[in-house]
Amino acid sequence: MTIPIVMAIAGDAVLGLVASLARPGGNITGSTFFNPELAAKRLELLRETLPRVTRVAALMNPDNPAMGPTRRAMEPAAQALKLDLQLFDVRGPADFEGAFTAMAAKRIGGVVVVEDGMINVNVAVIAGLAAKTRLPAIGLPELAEAGGLMAYGVSYSDAYRRAAVFVDKILKGAKPGDLPIERAAKFETVLNLKTAKALGIKFPQSILVRADRVIE
């Protein structure tokens, strides 16, 4: 018997996990989000928070197949925002310190941390290096909680509630492969005021009013 799998949240599920969002097929269903759109939005928020910054970095794992589309989405977004976007690849934790040292040497004004399994479990280390090099960083909510400047990402609490809906349908006889995969609908903005103060940054009112959570 094939065990049904419900994704509470997965990035870019169509890249190898399912056939399509409408008809996933197999034994997998649930919720997904798309890294390209998320990364481009983080660029916009960073630009709005730091209007004088002209050079930004994207920290990403090139071994993740989602990074190709993500890079292709970020480059035109950066161009539209008049930002010089520079990519810094990290394949493992051993690469983090070198990446941030290189960013500091190139006078990067801010960094977008692109979601990836390896990167996500090391957000505390990344936040520490961002603080050490005095680099404003934006990424998933856990990054802001660990000391990064700000975050924009999927609301996990909402995603987990939606996962329960899928489980309920499967227990009532639905086949996972017949249940369309949902795109994450709720996102949250998290600001770390303590980090902002340490970096001498004042969040504009336009950002403050959109914050779902503020860390003081």
Backbone as CSV, one residue per row, in Angstrom:
resi,resn,N_x,N_y,N_z,CA_x,CA_y,CA_z,C_x,C_y,C_z
1,MET,0.836,-1.192,0.000,0.000,0.000,0.000,0.879,1.255,0.000
2,THR,0.573,2.213,-0.851,1.329,3.462,-0.910,0.799,4.426,0.144
3,ILE,1.702,4.971,0.945,1.308,5.878,2.023,1.074,7.282,1.464
4,PRO,-0.089,7.878,1.726,-0.349,9.252,1.270,0.596,10.241,1.974
5,ILE,1.048,11.239,1.242,1.927,12.268,1.808,1.269,13.632,1.611
6,VAL,1.131,14.375,2.709,0.585,15.726,2.657,1.708,16.708,2.975
7,MET,2.011,17.593,2.052,3.030,18.615,2.278,2.398,19.763,3.061
8,ALA,2.892,20.021,4.265,2.402,21.184,5.007,2.853,22.442,4.280
9,ILE,4.080,22.427,3.832,4.597,23.527,3.010,5.847,23.025,2.300
10,ALA,5.925,23.293,1.019,7.095,22.876,0.245,7.380,23.933,-0.801
11,GLY,8.640,24.211,-1.007,9.018,25.194,-2.010,9.106,24.570,-3.383
12,ASP,8.451,25.172,-4.363,8.562,24.746,-5.753,8.285,23.261,-5.920
13,ALA,7.112,22.805,-5.472,6.777,21.385,-5.497,6.768,20.790,-6.896
14,VAL,6.511,21.612,-7.915,6.446,21.062,-9.266,7.817,20.669,-9.797
15,LEU,8.877,21.056,-9.108,10.217,20.703,-9.560,10.580,19.312,-9.041
16,GLY,9.990,18.289,-9.657,10.373,16.923,-9.336,9.475,16.187,-8.362
17,LEU,8.603,16.878,-7.636,7.770,16.198,-6.644,6.433,15.756,-7.213
18,VAL,5.800,16.608,-8.005,4.478,16.291,-8.550,4.423,16.638,-10.032
19,ALA,3.420,16.073,-10.699,3.279,16.333,-12.135,2.821,17.751,-12.410
20,SER,1.851,18.218,-11.640,1.337,19.581,-11.798,0.576,19.952,-10.545
21,LEU,0.266,21.238,-10.400,-0.496,21.668,-9.234,-1.936,21.165,-9.307
22,ALA,-2.530,21.234,-10.492,-3.925,20.842,-10.645,-4.124,19.337,-10.508
23,ARG,-3.189,18.568,-11.041,-3.274,17.107,-10.982,-1.923,16.556,-10.547
24,PRO,-1.666,16.553,-9.237,-0.343,16.127,-8.763,-0.005,14.682,-9.081
25,GLY,-1.018,13.796,-9.137,-0.757,12.397,-9.408,-0.049,11.731,-8.234
26,GLY,0.180,10.454,-8.325,0.920,9.745,-7.273,0.238,9.832,-5.915
27,ASN,1.051,9.952,-4.879,0.535,9.922,-3.507,0.817,11.204,-2.732
28,ILE,1.110,12.310,-3.453,1.499,13.562,-2.792,0.506,14.674,-3.104
29,THR,0.166,15.446,-2.088,-0.631,16.659,-2.260,-0.290,17.613,-1.119
30,GLY,-0.967,18.748,-1.033,-0.699,19.688,0.051,-0.521,21.113,-0.441
31,SER,0.394,21.824,0.175,0.616,23.243,-0.144,2.046,23.481,-0.609
32,THR,2.212,24.488,-1.442,3.538,24.846,-1.934,3.654,26.358,-2.055
33,PHE,4.877,26.832,-2.206,5.122,28.235,-2.532,6.225,28.259,-3.575
34,PHE,6.458,29.420,-4.154,7.440,29.506,-5.230,8.568,30.455,-4.859
35,ASN,9.764,29.897,-4.783,10.944,30.663,-4.395,11.185,31.897,-5.253
36,PRO,11.008,31.829,-6.589,11.283,33.024,-7.404,10.466,34.244,-6.979
37,GLU,9.165,34.057,-6.777,8.300,35.168,-6.384,8.665,35.679,-4.996
38,LEU,8.966,34.743,-4.092,9.297,35.110,-2.716,10.595,35.922,-2.670
39,ALA,11.608,35.467,-3.406,12.894,36.158,-3.411,12.777,37.554,-4.020
40,ALA,11.986,37.682,-5.088,11.797,38.992,-5.721,11.089,39.954,-4.768
41,LYS,10.114,39.459,-4.018,9.407,40.296,-3.055,10.352,40.752,-1.947
42,ARG,11.243,39.880,-1.523,12.207,40.273,-0.485,13.127,41.380,-0.993
43,LEU,13.464,41.334,-2.266,14.268,42.411,-2.848,13.520,43.743,-2.744
44,GLU,12.240,43.722,-3.061,11.421,44.941,-3.005,11.378,45.512,-1.591
45,LEU,11.181,44.641,-0.609,11.093,45.098,0.781,12.429,45.637,1.275
46,LEU,13.511,45.011,0.849,14.838,45.485,1.241,15.095,46.862,0.646
47,ARG,14.693,47.039,-0.602,14.879,48.322,-1.282,14.052,49.418,-0.602
48,GLU,12.820,49.073,-0.214,11.948,50.046,0.432,12.481,50.433,1.812
49,THR,13.092,49.472,2.495,13.645,49.724,3.830,14.953,50.501,3.758
50,LEU,15.750,50.210,2.737,17.076,50.826,2.590,17.168,51.532,1.241
51,PRO,16.512,52.659,1.076,16.446,53.318,-0.231,17.792,53.789,-0.779
52,ARG,18.774,53.958,0.092,20.085,54.434,-0.377,21.007,53.301,-0.820
53,VAL,20.622,52.085,-0.529,21.453,50.937,-0.900,21.370,50.701,-2.408
54,THR,22.499,50.465,-3.025,22.528,50.235,-4.473,23.063,48.850,-4.841
55,ARG,23.729,48.194,-3.903,24.341,46.898,-4.188,23.849,45.869,-3.169
56,VAL,23.197,44.817,-3.663,22.662,43.798,-2.762,23.166,42.413,-3.167
57,ALA,23.114,41.503,-2.207,23.563,40.142,-2.443,22.393,39.177,-2.331
58,ALA,22.500,38.062,-3.020,21.560,36.956,-2.853,22.385,35.755,-2.399
59,LEU,22.068,35.234,-1.225,22.752,34.057,-0.696,21.916,32.844,-1.073
60,MET,22.476,31.941,-1.864,21.688,30.794,-2.335,22.533,29.545,-2.534
61,ASN,21.865,28.415,-2.528,22.523,27.120,-2.725,22.359,26.706,-4.189
62,PRO,23.424,26.735,-4.981,23.306,26.438,-6.411,22.957,24.987,-6.702
63,ASP,23.095,24.107,-5.710,22.768,22.700,-5.911,21.264,22.437,-5.842
64,ASN,20.493,23.430,-5.420,19.041,23.312,-5.367,18.481,23.659,-6.743
65,PRO,17.727,22.755,-7.380,17.219,23.034,-8.740,16.295,24.240,-8.828
66,ALA,15.755,24.680,-7.686,14.862,25.852,-7.703,15.636,27.153,-7.854
67,MET,16.957,27.105,-7.679,17.729,28.346,-7.698,17.869,28.954,-9.092
68,GLY,17.803,28.138,-10.138,17.869,28.676,-11.497,16.704,29.625,-11.772
69,PRO,15.458,29.151,-11.601,14.308,30.040,-11.782,14.316,31.217,-10.819
70,THR,14.826,30.999,-9.605,14.866,32.079,-8.616,15.811,33.186,-9.075
71,ARG,16.972,32.803,-9.542,17.925,33.796,-10.051,17.332,34.563,-11.228
72,ARG,16.641,33.849,-12.114,16.065,34.502,-13.291,14.924,35.449,-12.917
73,ALA,14.303,35.223,-11.777,13.250,36.136,-11.310,13.850,37.337,-10.587
74,MET,14.951,37.124,-9.881,15.548,38.198,-9.097,16.264,39.224,-9.963
75,GLU,16.884,38.775,-11.033,17.691,39.691,-11.844,16.866,40.827,-12.466
76,PRO,15.731,40.544,-13.127,14.932,41.660,-13.658,14.296,42.496,-12.552
77,ALA,13.962,41.848,-11.417,13.401,42.605,-10.294,14.427,43.603,-9.768
78,ALA,15.679,43.151,-9.654,16.746,44.036,-9.187,16.984,45.169,-10.177
79,GLN,16.927,44.844,-11.457,17.127,45.871,-12.485,16.031,46.935,-12.405
80,ALA,14.797,46.493,-12.201,13.676,47.439,-12.105,13.803,48.332,-10.875
81,LEU,14.424,47.787,-9.826,14.608,48.543,-8.583,15.913,49.338,-8.577
82,LYS,16.652,49.260,-9.703,17.944,49.932,-9.838,18.941,49.437,-8.781
83,LEU,18.991,48.132,-8.636,19.904,47.497,-7.690,20.927,46.651,-8.439
84,ASP,22.150,46.713,-7.994,23.204,45.855,-8.523,23.158,44.560,-7.708
85,LEU,22.644,43.491,-8.305,22.474,42.212,-7.607,23.675,41.313,-7.843
86,GLN,24.268,40.829,-6.771,25.401,39.923,-6.864,25.070,38.625,-6.144
87,LEU,25.376,37.497,-6.790,25.030,36.180,-6.251,26.206,35.580,-5.498
88,PHE,25.895,35.015,-4.345,26.910,34.347,-3.530,26.433,32.923,-3.243
89,ASP,27.167,31.949,-3.789,26.777,30.548,-3.664,27.304,29.920,-2.380
90,VAL,26.462,29.141,-1.734,26.871,28.372,-0.555,26.300,26.964,-0.696
91,ARG,27.167,25.987,-0.680,26.729,24.594,-0.814,26.641,23.882,0.524
92,GLY,27.204,24.511,1.562,27.180,23.934,2.893,27.599,24.966,3.916
93,PRO,27.421,24.663,5.213,27.756,25.612,6.271,29.189,26.122,6.225
94,ALA,30.100,25.325,5.698,31.500,25.748,5.630,31.695,26.940,4.696
95,ASP,30.714,27.191,3.828,30.837,28.289,2.860,30.304,29.623,3.385
96,PHE,29.583,29.605,4.496,28.909,30.821,4.958,29.867,31.957,5.287
97,GLU,30.864,31.665,6.098,31.764,32.735,6.540,32.479,33.386,5.359
98,GLY,32.935,32.568,4.421,33.613,33.116,3.249,32.704,33.990,2.419
99,ALA,31.430,33.586,2.316,30.470,34.368,1.542,30.254,35.740,2.171
100,PHE,30.094,35.782,3.494,29.856,37.067,4.153,31.113,37.941,4.164
101,THR,32.270,37.320,4.253,33.520,38.085,4.165,33.638,38.733,2.789
102,ALA,33.263,37.978,1.755,33.309,38.510,0.388,32.289,39.628,0.203
103,MET,31.115,39.474,0.802,30.101,40.536,0.714,30.611,41.829,1.339
104,ALA,31.232,41.704,2.518,31.751,42.891,3.202,32.832,43.562,2.357
105,ALA,33.684,42.741,1.730,34.771,43.284,0.906,34.221,44.020,-0.318
106,LYS,33.093,43.567,-0.836,32.491,44.187,-2.015,31.502,45.297,-1.663
107,ARG,31.441,45.644,-0.367,30.578,46.725,0.106,29.097,46.504,-0.248
108,ILE,28.667,45.276,-0.023,27.260,44.944,-0.225,26.432,45.681,0.830
109,GLY,25.278,46.215,0.417,24.468,46.994,1.346,23.366,46.215,2.031
110,GLY,23.052,45.024,1.517,22.004,44.196,2.105,22.015,42.836,1.444
111,VAL,21.456,41.827,2.120,21.483,40.472,1.567,20.111,39.817,1.671
112,VAL,19.707,39.207,0.565,18.484,38.405,0.534,18.891,36.943,0.703
113,VAL,18.400,36.323,1.747,18.702,34.915,2.004,17.598,34.088,1.343
114,VAL,17.966,33.332,0.316,16.990,32.572,-0.469,16.741,31.218,0.183
115,GLU,15.485,30.855,0.324,15.124,29.628,1.038,15.654,28.376,0.356
116,ASP,16.148,27.476,1.207,16.704,26.198,0.781,16.805,25.356,2.046
117,GLY,16.643,24.039,1.945,16.678,23.200,3.136,17.933,23.382,3.968
118,MET,19.094,23.377,3.315,20.362,23.524,4.022,20.480,24.904,4.656
119,ILE,20.093,25.926,3.916,20.167,27.294,4.435,19.190,27.494,5.593
120,ASN,17.982,26.968,5.448,16.961,27.182,6.470,17.358,26.654,7.845
121,VAL,18.042,25.511,7.884,18.408,24.938,9.185,19.634,25.626,9.787
122,ASN,20.221,26.550,9.034,21.404,27.265,9.526,21.162,28.771,9.652
123,VAL,19.899,29.175,9.820,19.605,30.612,9.865,20.256,31.305,11.057
124,ALA,20.443,30.597,12.163,21.075,31.217,13.334,22.523,31.593,13.019
125,VAL,23.221,30.706,12.313,24.610,30.982,11.912,24.641,32.146,10.928
126,ILE,23.723,32.140,9.972,23.655,33.203,8.972,23.356,34.547,9.624
127,ALA,22.402,34.551,10.555,22.068,35.797,11.259,23.266,36.317,12.046
128,GLY,24.025,35.411,12.646,25.215,35.810,13.392,26.277,36.425,12.503
129,LEU,26.468,35.853,11.326,27.462,36.387,10.391,26.994,37.726,9.808
130,ALA,25.684,37.853,9.595,25.155,39.128,9.113,25.385,40.223,10.146
131,ALA,25.197,39.888,11.420,25.436,40.859,12.493,26.918,41.206,12.582
132,LYS,27.767,40.196,12.452,29.217,40.405,12.543,29.728,41.329,11.437
133,THR,29.175,41.182,10.238,29.600,42.007,9.101,28.713,43.233,8.907
134,ARG,27.767,43.423,9.845,26.842,44.566,9.824,26.088,44.657,8.499
135,LEU,25.572,43.505,8.073,24.810,43.444,6.825,23.330,43.244,7.118
136,PRO,22.478,44.147,6.688,21.042,43.947,6.834,20.612,42.724,6.016
137,ALA,19.913,41.785,6.652,19.522,40.560,5.970,18.021,40.341,6.038
138,ILE,17.456,39.889,4.927,16.043,39.537,4.878,15.912,38.107,4.378
139,GLY,15.009,37.340,4.996,14.810,35.956,4.597,13.510,35.436,5.177
140,LEU,13.493,34.173,5.564,12.301,33.591,6.148,12.134,34.065,7.597
141,PRO,10.953,33.932,8.185,10.710,34.446,9.540,11.727,34.021,10.587
142,GLU,12.210,32.787,10.501,13.190,32.314,11.482,14.484,33.108,11.436
143,LEU,14.801,33.693,10.299,16.006,34.514,10.199,15.871,35.764,11.056
144,ALA,14.727,36.434,10.979,14.489,37.625,11.802,14.461,37.256,13.283
145,GLU,13.878,36.106,13.591,13.832,35.659,14.980,15.229,35.381,15.518
146,ALA,16.146,34.967,14.640,17.512,34.650,15.050,18.420,35.867,15.084
147,GLY,17.910,37.036,14.637,18.719,38.247,14.670,18.907,38.938,13.349
148,GLY,18.313,38.404,12.267,18.356,39.090,10.984,17.504,40.353,11.046
149,LEU,17.675,41.245,10.103,16.946,42.518,10.141,15.442,42.340,9.956
150,MET,15.047,41.539,8.978,13.621,41.428,8.674,13.333,40.135,7.919
151,ALA,12.049,39.852,7.771,11.664,38.622,7.094,10.368,38.818,6.333
152,TYR,10.246,38.068,5.269,8.987,37.971,4.542,8.883,36.535,4.082
153,GLY,7.872,35.833,4.563,7.772,34.431,4.204,6.405,33.854,4.474
154,VAL,6.288,32.586,4.170,5.026,31.866,4.332,4.658,31.788,5.809
155,SER,3.364,31.967,6.094,2.851,31.783,7.457,2.714,30.286,7.694
156,TYR,3.620,29.722,8.469,3.605,28.280,8.702,2.371,27.846,9.484
157,SER,1.913,28.674,10.410,0.737,28.296,11.189,-0.475,28.118,10.278
158,ASP,-0.627,29.005,9.295,-1.733,28.890,8.353,-1.555,27.657,7.476
159,ALA,-0.309,27.398,7.061,-0.034,26.233,6.208,-0.339,24.933,6.934
160,TYR,0.001,24.851,8.209,-0.270,23.632,8.967,-1.768,23.406,9.139
161,ARG,-2.519,24.493,9.303,-3.974,24.350,9.401,-4.558,23.814,8.089
162,ARG,-4.028,24.294,6.960,-4.497,23.808,5.672,-4.112,22.345,5.472
163,ALA,-2.980,21.931,6.009,-2.560,20.531,5.886,-3.590,19.611,6.531
164,ALA,-4.161,20.060,7.641,-5.173,19.254,8.333,-6.400,19.039,7.449
165,VAL,-6.722,20.018,6.616,-7.860,19.900,5.700,-7.593,18.793,4.687
166,PHE,-6.364,18.738,4.164,-5.992,17.685,3.213,-6.065,16.310,3.873
167,VAL,-5.536,16.217,5.081,-5.558,14.943,5.809,-6.997,14.467,5.998
168,ASP,-7.871,15.396,6.354,-9.279,15.059,6.566,-9.908,14.500,5.290
169,LYS,-9.618,15.115,4.154,-10.181,14.655,2.885,-9.674,13.259,2.524
170,ILE,-8.382,13.020,2.780,-7.798,11.708,2.467,-8.385,10.631,3.376
171,LEU,-8.567,10.938,4.641,-9.158,9.973,5.571,-10.604,9.646,5.195
172,LYS,-11.234,10.573,4.467,-12.618,10.341,4.033,-12.686,9.672,2.665
173,GLY,-11.527,9.290,2.134,-11.512,8.505,0.904,-10.928,9.153,-0.329
174,ALA,-10.568,10.431,-0.276,-9.998,11.104,-1.449,-8.588,10.582,-1.735
175,LYS,-8.239,10.537,-3.020,-6.888,10.132,-3.415,-5.988,11.367,-3.458
176,PRO,-4.797,11.304,-2.840,-3.900,12.468,-2.830,-3.633,13.035,-4.221
177,GLY,-3.432,12.138,-5.181,-3.118,12.582,-6.534,-4.229,13.321,-7.232
178,ASP,-5.455,13.212,-6.694,-6.600,13.912,-7.284,-6.887,15.248,-6.606
179,LEU,-6.187,15.537,-5.509,-6.423,16.778,-4.765,-5.455,17.855,-5.263
180,PRO,-5.941,18.910,-5.905,-5.045,19.972,-6.402,-4.192,20.555,-5.286
181,ILE,-2.932,20.799,-5.606,-2.018,21.406,-4.645,-2.319,22.903,-4.551
182,GLU,-2.367,23.401,-3.327,-2.664,24.816,-3.104,-1.376,25.630,-3.026
183,ARG,-1.443,26.838,-3.551,-0.337,27.776,-3.365,-0.551,28.485,-2.035
184,ALA,0.522,28.675,-1.284,0.421,29.377,-0.007,-0.241,30.730,-0.222
185,ALA,-1.226,31.022,0.626,-2.004,32.256,0.447,-1.689,33.313,1.492
186,LYS,-1.113,32.905,2.610,-0.861,33.864,3.683,0.633,33.986,3.940
187,PHE,1.115,35.214,3.911,2.532,35.495,4.152,2.638,36.480,5.313
188,GLU,3.788,36.478,5.973,3.963,37.395,7.091,5.268,38.173,6.971
189,THR,5.198,39.415,7.437,6.368,40.282,7.479,6.790,40.425,8.939
190,VAL,8.053,40.159,9.206,8.574,40.215,10.575,9.738,41.201,10.607
191,LEU,9.712,42.120,11.571,10.776,43.121,11.709,11.490,42.927,13.036
192,ASN,12.804,43.020,13.011,13.591,42.927,14.240,14.112,44.324,14.588
193,LEU,13.424,44.992,15.521,13.794,46.354,15.882,15.126,46.416,16.608
194,LYS,15.449,45.375,17.365,16.726,45.332,18.083,17.896,45.341,17.095
195,THR,17.762,44.534,16.052,18.810,44.486,15.027,18.868,45.800,14.260
196,ALA,17.698,46.360,13.951,17.661,47.638,13.240,18.398,48.715,14.033
197,LYS,18.171,48.752,15.333,18.835,49.746,16.180,20.340,49.538,16.184
198,ALA,20.781,48.272,16.256,22.216,47.970,16.262,22.885,48.387,14.957
199,LEU,22.116,48.316,13.850,22.667,48.684,12.536,22.419,50.153,12.183
200,GLY,21.736,50.865,13.056,21.451,52.270,12.780,20.415,52.458,11.691
201,ILE,19.472,51.508,11.606,18.434,51.553,10.571,17.088,51.891,11.200
202,LYS,16.355,52.780,10.557,15.009,53.115,10.992,14.029,52.650,9.921
203,PHE,13.145,51.737,10.300,12.171,51.240,9.338,11.222,52.358,8.917
204,PRO,10.971,52.510,7.620,10.003,53.522,7.177,8.592,53.136,7.635
205,GLN,7.730,54.108,7.767,6.371,53.859,8.234,5.637,52.887,7.317
206,SER,5.931,52.951,6.025,5.266,52.073,5.059,5.560,50.598,5.330
207,ILE,6.724,50.328,5.911,7.084,48.956,6.268,6.494,48.593,7.635
208,LEU,6.571,49.529,8.573,6.078,49.270,9.933,4.595,48.915,9.937
209,VAL,3.800,49.605,9.134,2.356,49.358,9.156,1.992,48.012,8.542
210,ARG,2.916,47.426,7.769,2.629,46.129,7.150,3.173,44.960,7.946
211,ALA,3.844,45.253,9.048,4.450,44.188,9.856,3.393,43.360,10.575
212,ASP,3.527,42.049,10.462,2.659,41.136,11.202,3.214,40.888,12.600
213,ARG,4.547,40.951,12.692,5.212,40.773,13.991,6.400,41.707,14.088
214,VAL,6.632,42.219,15.290,7.782,43.087,15.546,8.543,42.515,16.727
215,ILE,9.823,42.283,16.528,10.684,41.754,17.587,11.434,42.917,18.216
216,GLU,11.268,43.105,19.510,11.906,44.241,20.186,12.989,43.778,21.155
